[in-house]
Amino acid sequence: MRRRKRSMSEINISFLDVISCGFGAIVLLLLIARTVESTAFEQGQDLDGSVADLQQQLFDIRGETTILNRELTSKEEQLSELRLRIARLQEQLASLERQRDAIAQVDTTEQQELTLALQVLTEEMERLLADRNRVENNIIGGIPVDSEYLIFIVDTSGSMFNFAWPKVRKEMINILDIYPDVKGIQIMNDMGGYMFSSYRGKWIPDTPGRRKAIIDRLATWTPFSNSSPVEGVQRAIRSFYAADRNISLYVFGDDFTGRSIAQVLDAVEKINKQALSGERRVRIHTVGFPVHFLVSGGRAQTASRFANLMRELSYRNGGTFVGLNSLN
């Protein structure tokens, strides 16, 4: 009977151990499950907060974008207005420039007319001076002085002798002074007559004594004149032209009574041949004296024809036309 009791006690103790272990395992599983659920829940709460923050940032960005778009639209409208103002100002500027050009054109025309009326240096003369690269000391009254031979064609009519003769002598002295040394000089009147008959068809030697004799003789030299330089110019070129000579011909006059300017230009062009360089062998310069513009009863029409003829003749033959505005 005692042995059976001992066996029952051992069985009961083992069963209790098993039950205890089972409850302990269940409790442990419950604890583990609660911990996992709590961590997942906390992680879910963190994600919800991040999404909310991002949504708020998105709303803020959209609001700022709307404001910037409004400002951009406003700036574009301002830019469009500025462009319109610039276009209007450019139109006004263009209009002002056209008005300025028109005024300048009017001023230029008036200046040209005044230049013609006063017989001052012409644009053609200025162009010739610029092309020829002359030094300042070799120019008098705008006339280049690089020739080796000089011929003076002097109008000896009554209008010149009575009103312009002191000025004629002064201008001849000035021109001779700027040619310190030439190979030959000749003085003829507008009809082609020689001042010194002994030098007809020949060059007067360039010496101080001969220069003084020329100026002294000029004081009383008054051969017949028809108030036209054509005959003297043509005779001078025919008599003294040579391919190896550089000649400057100076015409002193105040009017032209001939019939045709064109015929004179054509006739001189035929006898004054061109050098290989294209320049004329005889360079024709003119000094115009404003006698008929300043003296009472003067013939302004023939004086204007003289200016037109000699300006064109000088231009075509490599020279310049100088119109004086005073006889003093």
Sequence and secondary structure as in RCSB ss.txt:
>XXXX:A:sequence
MRRRKRSMSEINISFLDVISCGFGAIVLLLLIARTVESTAFEQGQDLDGSVADLQQQLFDIRGETTILNRELTSK
EEQLSELRLRIARLQEQLASLERQRDAIAQVDTTEQQELTLALQVLTEEMERLLADRNRVENNIIGGIPVDSEYL
IFIVDTSGSMFNFAWPKVRKEMINILDIYPDVKGIQIMNDMGGYMFSSYRGKWIPDTPGRRKAIIDRLATWTPFS
NSSPVEGVQRAIRSFYAADRNISLYVFGDDFTGRSIAQVLDAVEKINKQALSGERRVRIHTVGFPVHFLVSGGRA
QTASRFANLMRELSYRNGGTFVGLNSLN
>XXXX:A:secstr
 HHHHHHHHHHHHHHHHHHHHHHHHHHHHHHHHHHHHHHHHHHHHHHHHHHHHHHHHHHHHHHHHHHHHHHHHHH
HHHHHHHHHHHHHHHHHHHHHHHHHHHHHHHHHHHHHHHHHHHT   HHHHHHHHHTT  GGGEETTEE   SEE
EEEE  SHHHHHHTHHHHHHHHHHHHHT SS SEEEEEETTS BSSGGGTTS B   HHHHHHHHHHHTT     
 S SHHHHHHHHHHH  TT  EEEEEEES    S HHHHHHHHHHHS B TTS BSEEEEEEE  HHHHSTT  H
HHHHHHHHHHHHHHHHTT  EEE S   
